[in-house]
Amino acid sequence: MSAHRDRQNRLLDAIRTHGGTWNTSSVLDLYKLTDPGVVCRHTARRDLDVLHRTGHLTVINEPNNRHYELSVRHRAAA
């Protein structure tokens, strides 16, 4: 499994465990603990987008407040 996929799986596990909404900033806070080498907002944004495109997360697009939460389908399974 690639390092990208491992990191995305750790992110998904954290979202399932802690719930709530997640944005780039909250993902970077997590990565400071789990993946200290990751400091790029682009990486956090991409990981959220990958989890969204694969159906794990729902995107909430509010003005100046794009964030994600566990999709209803995956919330029931968690």
For each residue, the residues with C-beta under 8 A, 3 or more apart:
1: 5 6 9
2: 5 6
3: 6 7
4: 7 8 47
5: 1 2 8 9
6: 1 2 3 9 10
7: 3 4 10 11 31 34 35 38 47
8: 4 5 11 12 47 50 51
9: 1 5 6 12 13
10: 6 7 13 14 34 35
11: 7 8 14 15 27 30 47 48 51
12: 8 9 15 16 51 56
13: 9 10 16 17
14: 10 11 17 18 30 34
15: 11 12 18 19 22 51 56 57 68 69 70
16: 12 13 19 70 74 78
17: 13 14
18: 14 15
19: 15 16 69 70
20: 69
21: 26 60 67 68 69
22: 15 26 27 48 57 67 68 69
23: 26 27 48 65 66 67 68
24: 27 28 41 44 45 48
25: 28 29
26: 21 22 23 29 30
27: 11 22 23 24 30 31 44 47 48
28: 24 25 31 32 38 39 41 44
29: 25 26 32 33
30: 11 14 26 27 33 34
31: 7 27 28 34 35 36 38 39 43 44
32: 28 29 36
33: 29 30 36
34: 7 10 14 30 31
35: 7 10 31 38
36: 31 32 33
37:
38: 7 28 31 35 43 44
39: 28 31
40: 43 44
41: 24 28 44 45
42: 45 46
43: 31 38 40 46 47
44: 24 27 28 31 38 40 41 47 48
45: 24 41 42 48 49
46: 42 43 49 50
47: 4 7 8 11 27 43 44 50 51
48: 11 22 23 24 27 44 45 51 52 57 68
49: 45 46 52 53
50: 8 46 47 53 54
51: 8 11 12 15 47 48 54 56 57 68
52: 48 49 55 56 57 58 59 68
53: 49 50
54: 50 51
55: 52 71 73 74
56: 12 15 51 52 70 71 74
57: 15 22 48 51 52 68 69 70 71 74
58: 52 68 69 70 71 72
59: 52 66 67 68
60: 21 65 66 67 68 69
61: 66
62: 65 66 67
63:
64:
65: 23 60 62
66: 23 59 60 61 62
67: 21 22 23 59 60 62
68: 15 21 22 23 48 51 52 57 58 59 60
69: 15 19 20 21 22 57 58 60
70: 15 16 19 56 57 58 74 75 78
71: 55 56 57 58 74 75
72: 58 75 76
73: 55 76 77
74: 16 55 56 57 70 71 77 78
75: 70 71 72 78
76: 72 73
77: 73 74
78: 16 70 74 75
